[in-house]
Amino acid sequence: MTPRLRSPFKSSKLKILSILITKVTALLNHPLSINQVKQLHALVLINGLNHLEPLVITQIIYTPSDHSEATIHYLRSLLHQSKHANVIARTSAVQFFYQRGEFQEALTQYVHIQRSGIFPSTFAVASALKACTRIGNWIAGIRIHAQVYGYGFCGDVHVGTALVGLYSKLDDMETANKVFDEMSQRNSVSGLINGYLESGNLSMAEQLFSKMGRKDIASWNSMVSWYTRTGDMEKAIALFAPMPVKTSSSWISMINGYIDSKQLEFARNFYDVMPEQSTISCIKLIEAYSKNRDVESAREVFNEIDEKNQLLYNAMITCYSHNNQPKHALQLFDEMLQPNVNIQPDNTTLGIVISICSQLGDFRFGSWIDETLMKQMNIKMDDQLGNALIEFYAKFGRVDKAYNLFRGLKKKDVGVYTTMILVCGRYGWKYDAIKLFEEMLETNICPNLVTFSGLLTALNHYSGLGPNGPSQPNS
């Protein structure tokens, strides 16, 4: 009888580890913030639970709240270092990077799938093929096509559509037609039309659409949307009119097309007669009227919507702000906060209102938003709102407040550096202005003429107070 080896772990430790795995797994299967995911990832690494890394990866990908550059870098590092990422995590990564326009990274992730011996999904293959088309890597695309037969995906609609797009871009219509003939689902014609359109082959899309016997709604919408996006409103209306069923997407495409082609009267007519007016179209019209300086028409469209939301209020407040009607903007903001409306503003709303307070010189209201309203509504600071508050406090000479906010920004650009250098120069914080300028250069942010103007202003001051104590003139 083979002697039984003793476990190197005490039973209590094994039990604790088992409980930990169960709890971490449960948490990673619920919606989390990026910071929470990172904390759990640290727990995974410390306790050697590396097999849970695929859950960490998918959590980061499907967390919509924060896909900043830092987060993307974190995800990329995790993918390259992880030895446990499974097909779901890898496939999600390929699709994620493709949808973000990072086509080379999407292709890199697909190559990693192959090298790892993981059997890819049809979505991963389709995304990789589309990435090849976007970056013009025809050799990689043709190689993936060869692999498609080995995977048994040659009849799949998603893979087939991506291949049609690839060969259409190569002007190899013979191969594109062969791929289509291999596709198992005959209702995949709408997907094929999209493939032709994505590759810019409009003539083939039109031919295929015209030959379709019973046209589905997806095909109608694809063609109408293409014409509206390319500004060919004559063809768009000619196709839109006979549509047997006009969906919300159909109407929105027509309205957006007329707005983009600067035919606001037609856009408004379509908006007025559409069966169910959408928030998207309403906002688009408000923005169009705002650019045209027709605030009255924008307000009419806004008033017609019975159930207003945060996005609509933001659009109308922005319209007032951009058309030099700050008081009307503040009145609308006040309306949002009333109990009978009770629509909570977001960071975008507050950023606009803070900027208006700067224009009007209303320090009391602006500081009330920062110090009271944000705390009451539990609104967290982000870079957009931080920038607005920096400019606000800078205008009123509160350099200390502006400086503290500046240090809290995650992403600093030339604009916010210039603002801080200007305000430091204006109020005599000479050494802090110089320090900020040096920091810009160290982080490879290129100063502009206004930056240099602020720096020269700072150098003309001989004394002042900075956050590190009294400034002294150079000897």
Order of alpha helices (4+ residues) and beta strands (2+ residues): alpha-alpha-alpha-alpha-alpha-alpha-alpha-alpha-alpha-alpha-alpha-alpha-alpha-alpha-alpha-alpha-alpha-alpha-alpha-alpha-alpha-alpha-alpha-alpha-alpha-alpha-alpha-beta-beta
